[in-house]
Amino acid sequence: MKHILIVGGGYAGFYAARGLERRLRRGEARVTVVDPRPYMTYQPFLPEVTAGSVEARHAVVPLRRHLRRTRVVAGSVTRVDHARRTVQITTADATRWEESYDELVVTAGAVTRTFPIPGLADTAIGLKQIEEAVAIRDGIITGFARAAALPHGPLRRKLLTVTFVGGGFTGVEGFGETLSLAAALLRRHPEIAPGEVRFHLVEATDRVLPEVSAAPGRWVVQHLRDRGGLVHLGTQLVSAVDGHVVLSDGQEYDSGLVVWAAGNAANPVIATHTDLPLDARGFVTVRPDLRVVDGDRVVPSAWAAGDDAAVPDLASSSEGARTVPNAQHAVRQGRLLARNLVAVLRGEEPRHYVHSSLGVVATLGIGHGLFQWHRVVVRGPLAWLMHRGYHVLAVPTWERKVRVLLDWAGALVGGRDTASLADVVHPRAAFVAGARGPHDDERAA
């Protein structure tokens, strides 16, 4: 049997593997997915995970549960040698081996783009993985609890200050959702006055949400400001050493939490450890049918889709346009890739990827949202309901849809869950403290 190896189990990789399972005849080919995480993260739900509106486990799709005829390898592809049809796989415990294949599918996804800003790597946290969303939520909840027990002063102000950097969808949605979380926390912490809470959104350009037109973008900024958010446009983060934020407009303050959401970059493994053809940004160059291409020459047995592929946007009127890296495209590209790969294996012609945008929709917190399709703009509660409706339909598998709907129903009845599980990062702390005994410190001294 031919061996199809998929690098990455995100949107495009998951849907490609799922499509291959459905289309391949028994004995026609075997499929392997390699990803360090055992699940696909449904990233549009990450802002709601940060706010406690969606349970973290319900925003991920376990690969082994839903890819039952696919071999799933918990590891990272650290090198691709397509000339030899091999990849190097490294597991978390540093075990390495070479894996051969007949057909390669590159769907490794993008990574968070960072810059050499002092203190950024030591202080900030991203918002691209489920673990980061949970840590942001627990950090805000814990910060409020700690601040409520402190007198007014620098530490209390720092704990009640949160900074989001990046005015794209991830940054704006995360900022809007955590503003709603902060409003709920204020009701549970009467010791804290609303004026003490400072949430900053820092964006280097003069507008947010570049995917929407200028007027809705301005409305979003004013809406966030009306809810108490501090939005800094045309401003860059200069330094974040020890949580001391310095902005390019001269403002300085201490922030207990710095969330970096300033865009994506090419996956470094694909950009620097592969012999596949890449464009100037480090993305794999592909034809509209998702086959890898080197100039005008199709690279045999190589496919790519999703955030790490430069897929021509045939629905755009702009020459040389590429599809934007979002879930809407990645899901559809993954499905088409599976169809095209099977078609080529059987000597049939592949189809081109053409998809016109269904519009953009953003959540800004419970009851707050924005939707735009061409000139049609919807704001407020209706747009928020449209966001939830679209994504509960888009999240894969009925099992996950039901779990998310139950999360929302529970919040409607019982309110937002504001319990922090921050101590889960030190799960043995209580056991170790109890095992040491009350006099162990004195004996050690």
C-alpha positions as CSV (number, residue, x, y, z in Angstrom):
1,M,0.0,0.0,0.0
2,K,1.1,3.6,-0.6
3,H,1.9,5.5,2.5
4,I,0.5,9.0,2.9
5,L,2.2,11.1,5.6
6,I,0.5,14.2,6.9
7,V,2.7,16.7,8.7
8,G,0.4,18.5,11.3
9,G,-3.0,17.7,12.7
10,G,-4.6,21.1,12.7
11,Y,-7.6,22.2,10.6
12,A,-6.2,21.3,7.2
13,G,-4.4,18.1,8.4
14,F,-7.4,16.8,10.4
15,Y,-9.8,17.4,7.5
16,A,-7.4,15.9,5.0
17,A,-7.0,12.8,7.1
18,R,-10.7,12.5,7.7
19,G,-11.4,12.9,3.9
20,L,-8.8,10.3,3.1
21,E,-10.4,7.8,5.5
22,R,-13.8,8.3,3.7
23,R,-12.5,8.2,0.1
24,L,-9.7,5.6,0.2
25,R,-10.7,2.0,-0.6
26,R,-9.6,-0.6,1.9
27,G,-6.0,-1.6,1.1
28,E,-5.5,1.3,-1.3
29,A,-3.3,3.4,1.0
30,R,-2.4,3.9,4.7
31,V,-2.4,7.3,6.3
32,T,-0.2,8.7,9.1
33,V,-0.7,12.0,10.9
34,V,2.3,13.4,12.9
35,D,1.6,16.1,15.4
36,P,3.0,16.8,18.9
37,R,-0.5,17.4,20.3
38,P,-3.0,14.5,20.4
39,Y,-5.9,16.9,19.3
40,M,-6.9,19.5,16.8
41,T,-7.5,22.9,18.4
42,Y,-10.6,24.8,17.1
43,Q,-8.9,28.2,17.4
44,P,-12.0,30.4,16.9
45,F,-13.1,29.2,20.3
46,L,-9.9,30.2,22.1
47,P,-11.2,33.7,23.0
48,E,-14.3,32.1,24.6
49,V,-12.0,29.7,26.5
50,T,-10.1,32.7,27.9
51,A,-13.4,34.1,29.2
52,G,-14.7,30.8,30.5
53,S,-17.6,30.6,28.1
54,V,-16.3,27.3,26.6
55,E,-14.7,24.5,28.5
56,A,-11.1,24.0,27.3
57,R,-11.5,20.3,26.4
58,H,-14.6,21.1,24.3
59,A,-12.5,23.4,22.0
60,V,-10.3,20.5,20.9
61,V,-11.0,17.4,18.9
62,P,-9.1,14.3,19.9
63,L,-7.3,12.9,16.8
64,R,-7.4,9.2,17.8
65,R,-11.1,9.3,18.6
66,H,-12.2,10.8,15.3
67,L,-9.5,9.4,12.9
68,R,-10.0,5.7,13.6
69,R,-8.3,4.3,10.4
70,T,-5.3,6.7,10.6
71,R,-2.1,6.1,12.4
72,V,-1.5,9.0,14.8
73,V,2.1,9.7,15.9
74,A,2.6,12.0,18.9
75,G,5.8,13.7,17.7
76,S,7.2,16.6,15.7
77,V,8.5,16.4,12.1
78,T,11.9,18.1,12.5
79,R,13.2,17.6,8.9
80,V,11.6,16.9,5.5
81,D,13.8,15.3,2.8
82,H,11.4,15.0,-0.1
83,A,14.1,14.0,-2.5
84,R,14.5,10.8,-0.4
85,R,10.8,10.6,0.5
86,T,11.7,10.7,4.2
87,V,11.0,12.8,7.3
88,Q,12.7,12.9,10.6
89,I,10.3,12.5,13.6
90,T,11.2,13.5,17.1
91,T,9.0,12.7,20.2
92,A,8.8,14.6,23.5
93,D,11.3,12.3,25.1
94,A,13.8,13.0,22.3
95,T,13.4,9.7,20.5
96,R,14.1,10.2,16.8
97,W,13.7,8.1,13.7
98,E,13.3,8.4,9.9
99,E,9.9,7.7,8.4
100,S,9.5,7.0,4.7
101,Y,6.4,7.8,2.7
102,D,5.0,7.8,-0.8
103,E,2.9,10.9,-0.6
104,L,3.6,14.0,1.6
105,V,0.9,16.4,2.9
106,V,2.3,19.5,4.6
107,T,-0.3,21.0,6.9
108,A,2.0,22.0,9.8
109,G,0.2,25.4,10.3
110,A,1.8,28.7,11.2
111,V,3.3,29.8,14.5
112,T,3.1,33.0,16.5
113,R,5.2,35.7,15.0
114,T,7.4,37.6,17.5
115,F,10.0,40.3,17.4
116,P,13.2,40.9,19.5
117,I,11.4,43.2,22.0
118,P,13.1,43.3,25.4
119,G,11.3,41.1,27.9
120,L,8.7,39.8,25.4
121,A,9.9,36.2,25.4
122,D,10.3,36.1,29.2
123,T,7.0,37.9,30.0
124,A,4.3,37.5,27.3
125,I,2.1,34.6,26.4
126,G,0.5,33.8,23.0
127,L,-3.1,33.0,22.1
128,K,-2.8,30.2,19.6
129,Q,-2.9,27.0,21.7
130,I,-5.6,25.8,24.2
131,E,-3.0,25.8,27.0
132,E,-2.3,29.5,26.4
133,A,-6.1,30.3,26.5
134,V,-6.5,28.5,29.8
135,A,-3.5,30.2,31.3
136,I,-4.8,33.6,30.3
137,R,-8.2,32.9,31.9
138,D,-6.6,31.6,35.1
139,G,-4.1,34.4,35.2
140,I,-6.9,37.1,35.1
141,I,-9.1,35.3,37.7
142,T,-6.2,34.7,40.0
143,G,-5.0,38.3,39.5
144,F,-8.4,39.6,40.7
145,A,-8.4,37.3,43.7
146,R,-4.9,38.4,44.8
147,A,-5.6,42.1,44.2
148,A,-8.8,42.0,46.3
149,A,-6.7,41.0,49.3
150,L,-4.1,43.7,48.8
151,P,-4.0,47.3,49.9
152,H,-3.9,50.0,47.1
153,G,-0.5,50.1,45.7
154,P,1.8,49.2,42.7
155,L,1.3,45.4,43.0
156,R,-2.5,45.7,43.2
157,R,-2.5,48.0,40.1
158,K,-0.2,45.5,38.2
159,L,-2.4,42.5,39.0
160,L,-5.5,44.4,37.7
161,T,-3.8,45.4,34.4
162,V,-3.9,43.3,31.3
163,T,-2.3,44.1,27.9
164,F,-3.2,42.6,24.5
165,V,-0.8,43.3,21.7
166,G,-2.2,42.9,18.2
167,G,-5.4,44.2,16.7
168,G,-6.3,41.3,14.4
169,F,-9.1,38.9,15.0
170,T,-7.2,37.0,17.7
171,G,-6.2,40.1,19.7
172,V,-9.5,41.9,19.4
173,E,-11.7,38.9,20.1
174,G,-9.5,37.9,23.1
175,F,-9.6,41.5,24.4
176,G,-13.4,41.8,24.0
177,E,-14.0,38.4,25.7
178,T,-11.7,39.1,28.6
179,L,-13.3,42.5,29.1
180,S,-16.6,40.6,29.6
181,L,-14.8,38.3,32.1
182,A,-13.5,41.3,34.0
183,A,-17.0,42.7,34.2
184,A,-18.2,39.4,35.7
185,L,-15.2,39.3,38.2
186,L,-16.0,42.8,39.4
187,R,-19.4,41.7,40.5
188,R,-17.8,39.0,42.6
189,H,-15.1,41.2,44.0
190,P,-16.7,44.2,45.7
191,E,-13.3,45.2,47.1
192,I,-12.3,46.2,43.6
193,A,-13.6,49.4,42.0
194,P,-14.2,49.4,38.2
195,G,-11.8,52.2,37.7
196,E,-8.9,50.1,39.1
197,V,-9.2,47.6,36.2
198,R,-7.0,48.6,33.2
199,F,-7.2,46.5,30.0
200,H,-5.0,47.8,27.2
201,L,-5.1,46.8,23.5
202,V,-2.0,47.9,21.5
203,E,-2.0,47.9,17.7
204,A,0.8,49.2,15.5
205,T,-1.4,50.4,12.7
206,D,-4.1,53.0,12.7
207,R,-7.0,50.5,12.7
208,V,-8.1,47.1,14.0
209,L,-9.6,44.1,12.2
210,P,-8.0,44.6,8.7
211,E,-10.4,42.0,7.3
212,V,-13.4,44.4,7.8
213,S,-13.9,47.8,6.2
214,A,-12.9,51.0,7.9
215,A,-16.2,52.0,9.3
216,P,-16.9,48.8,11.2
217,G,-13.3,48.8,12.4
218,R,-13.8,52.3,13.9
219,W,-17.1,51.1,15.5
220,V,-15.2,48.2,17.2
221,V,-12.6,50.6,18.6
222,Q,-15.3,52.9,20.0
223,H,-17.3,50.0,21.3
224,L,-14.3,48.6,23.2
225,R,-13.5,52.0,24.6
226,D,-17.1,52.5,25.8
227,R,-16.8,49.3,27.8
228,G,-13.7,50.6,29.5
229,G,-11.0,49.2,27.3
230,L,-7.9,51.4,26.5
231,V,-7.2,51.1,22.8
232,H,-3.8,52.4,21.5
233,L,-3.7,52.7,17.7
234,G,-0.5,53.5,15.8
235,T,1.4,52.3,18.8
236,Q,4.1,49.6,19.3
237,L,5.3,47.7,22.3
238,V,8.8,48.8,23.0
239,S,9.6,46.8,26.1
240,A,8.0,44.4,28.5
241,V,10.8,43.6,30.9
242,D,9.4,42.1,34.1
243,G,5.9,43.1,33.1
244,H,6.8,46.8,32.8
245,V,5.2,47.8,29.6
246,V,6.8,50.7,27.5
247,L,4.8,51.9,24.5
248,S,6.1,53.9,21.5
249,D,3.7,56.8,22.4
250,G,5.7,57.3,25.7
251,Q,3.2,55.6,28.1
252,E,4.6,53.2,30.7
253,Y,2.9,51.0,33.2
254,D,3.2,47.6,35.0
255,S,1.0,44.8,33.6
256,G,0.3,41.5,35.3
257,L,-0.5,39.8,32.0
258,V,0.9,40.5,28.5
259,V,-0.8,38.6,25.7
260,W,1.0,38.7,22.3
261,A,-1.4,38.3,19.3
262,A,0.5,40.2,16.7
263,G,0.2,37.8,13.7
264,N,1.5,34.6,12.4
265,A,4.8,33.4,10.8
266,A,5.8,30.4,8.8
267,N,6.4,27.2,10.7
268,P,10.2,27.2,11.2
269,V,10.5,23.5,10.4
270,I,8.9,24.0,7.0
271,A,10.7,27.3,6.4
272,T,14.2,26.1,7.3
273,H,14.3,22.3,7.5
274,T,12.9,21.1,4.2
275,D,13.9,20.9,0.5
276,L,10.4,21.9,-0.6
277,P,10.1,25.1,-2.7
278,L,9.1,28.1,-0.6
279,D,8.1,31.7,-1.3
280,A,9.8,34.8,0.2
281,R,7.8,34.5,3.4
282,G,8.7,30.8,4.0
283,F,5.4,29.3,2.9
284,V,5.2,26.3,0.6
285,T,4.3,27.2,-3.0
286,V,1.4,25.3,-4.4
287,R,-0.9,25.3,-7.4
288,P,-4.6,26.0,-7.1
289,D,-5.1,22.2,-6.9
290,L,-2.9,22.2,-3.8
291,R,0.0,20.3,-5.4
292,V,3.4,21.7,-4.5
293,V,5.0,23.5,-7.4
294,D,8.5,24.7,-8.1
295,G,8.1,27.5,-10.6
296,D,6.1,25.9,-13.3
297,R,7.0,22.3,-12.4
298,V,4.8,20.2,-10.2
299,V,6.8,18.5,-7.4
300,P,5.7,14.9,-7.5
301,S,3.9,13.4,-4.5
302,A,3.9,16.6,-2.5
303,W,0.8,18.5,-1.3
304,A,0.3,21.5,1.0
305,A,-2.7,23.4,2.5
306,G,-3.6,25.7,5.4
307,D,-1.6,28.4,7.1
308,D,1.8,27.2,5.9
309,A,0.9,27.1,2.2
310,A,0.8,29.9,-0.3
311,V,-2.5,29.0,-2.0
312,P,-3.5,31.1,-5.0
313,D,-6.8,32.9,-4.3
314,L,-8.8,32.4,-7.5
315,A,-11.8,34.1,-6.0
316,S,-9.9,37.4,-5.7
317,S,-9.7,39.9,-8.5
318,S,-6.1,40.9,-7.4
319,E,-3.3,39.4,-9.4
320,G,-1.1,37.1,-7.4
321,A,-3.5,37.1,-4.4
322,R,-3.1,34.3,-1.8
323,T,-5.8,32.9,0.5
324,V,-5.7,34.4,3.9
325,P,-4.6,32.1,6.8
326,N,-7.9,31.4,8.6
327,A,-10.0,28.4,9.5
328,Q,-12.6,29.1,6.8
329,H,-10.0,28.3,4.1
330,A,-8.0,25.7,6.0
331,V,-11.0,23.4,6.5
332,R,-12.1,23.6,2.9
333,Q,-8.5,23.2,1.6
334,G,-8.1,20.1,3.7
335,R,-11.2,18.5,2.3
336,L,-10.3,19.3,-1.3
337,L,-6.7,18.1,-0.7
338,A,-8.1,14.7,0.3
339,R,-10.3,14.5,-2.8
340,N,-7.5,15.6,-5.1
341,L,-4.9,13.3,-3.7
342,V,-7.2,10.3,-4.1
343,A,-8.1,11.5,-7.6
344,V,-4.4,11.7,-8.7
345,L,-3.7,8.2,-7.2
346,R,-6.5,6.9,-9.4
347,G,-5.3,8.7,-12.5
348,E,-8.0,11.3,-12.4
349,E,-7.8,15.1,-12.7
350,P,-7.7,17.2,-9.5
351,R,-9.9,20.3,-8.9
352,H,-8.8,23.9,-8.3
353,Y,-9.5,25.5,-4.9
354,V,-12.0,28.3,-5.3
355,H,-13.8,29.7,-2.3
356,S,-15.4,33.1,-1.9
357,S,-15.5,34.4,1.6
358,L,-18.7,33.9,3.5
359,G,-18.1,37.1,5.4
360,V,-16.3,37.7,8.7
361,V,-17.7,37.4,12.1
362,A,-16.2,38.3,15.5
363,T,-17.2,38.0,19.1
364,L,-16.4,40.9,21.4
365,G,-17.8,39.3,24.6
366,I,-21.3,38.0,25.6
367,G,-23.9,39.9,23.7
368,H,-21.4,41.9,21.7
369,G,-20.3,41.0,18.1
370,L,-19.7,42.1,14.5
371,F,-20.5,40.6,11.2
372,Q,-19.7,41.9,7.7
373,W,-20.4,40.4,4.3
374,H,-19.5,42.8,1.5
375,R,-21.5,46.0,2.4
376,V,-23.8,44.2,4.9
377,V,-22.7,45.0,8.5
378,V,-24.4,43.6,11.6
379,R,-23.4,44.8,15.1
380,G,-24.4,43.9,18.6
381,P,-26.3,40.9,20.0
382,L,-27.5,39.6,16.6
383,A,-23.9,39.5,15.3
384,W,-22.8,37.7,18.5
385,L,-25.5,35.1,17.9
386,M,-24.4,34.7,14.3
387,H,-20.9,34.1,15.5
388,R,-22.0,31.4,17.9
389,G,-24.3,29.8,15.3
390,Y,-21.6,29.8,12.6
391,H,-18.9,28.3,14.8
392,V,-21.1,25.6,16.4
393,L,-21.9,24.4,12.9
394,A,-18.2,24.7,11.8
395,V,-16.6,22.9,14.8
396,P,-16.1,19.3,13.6
397,T,-18.1,16.3,14.9
398,W,-21.5,16.2,16.4
399,E,-20.1,15.2,19.7
400,R,-18.1,18.5,20.0
401,K,-21.1,20.5,18.8
402,V,-23.3,19.1,21.6
403,R,-20.6,19.7,24.3
404,V,-20.2,23.3,23.3
405,L,-23.9,23.9,23.2
406,L,-24.2,22.5,26.7
407,D,-21.4,24.8,27.8
408,W,-23.4,27.8,26.6
409,A,-26.7,26.5,28.0
410,G,-25.0,26.0,31.4
411,A,-23.7,29.6,31.3
412,L,-27.1,30.9,30.4
413,V,-28.6,29.2,33.5
414,G,-25.8,29.4,36.0
415,G,-23.7,32.4,34.8
416,R,-20.1,32.5,33.9
417,D,-17.8,30.0,35.6
418,T,-15.0,32.0,37.3
419,A,-13.2,29.3,39.1
420,S,-9.4,29.3,38.5
421,L,-7.3,26.2,38.2
422,A,-4.0,28.0,38.0
423,D,-2.5,25.6,40.6
424,V,-2.8,22.7,38.0
425,V,0.7,23.7,36.8
426,H,2.0,22.6,40.2
427,P,-0.2,19.5,40.8
428,R,2.1,18.0,43.5
429,A,2.6,21.1,45.6
430,A,0.0,20.2,48.2
431,F,1.2,16.6,48.4
432,V,4.8,17.6,48.8
433,A,3.9,20.2,51.5
434,G,2.0,17.6,53.4
435,A,4.7,15.0,53.1
436,R,7.4,17.2,54.4
437,G,5.8,17.6,57.8
438,P,5.6,20.8,60.0
439,H,9.2,20.6,61.4
440,D,11.1,19.6,58.2
441,D,12.2,23.2,57.5
442,E,13.6,23.5,61.1
443,R,15.6,20.3,60.8
444,A,16.9,21.3,57.4
445,A,18.1,24.6,58.9
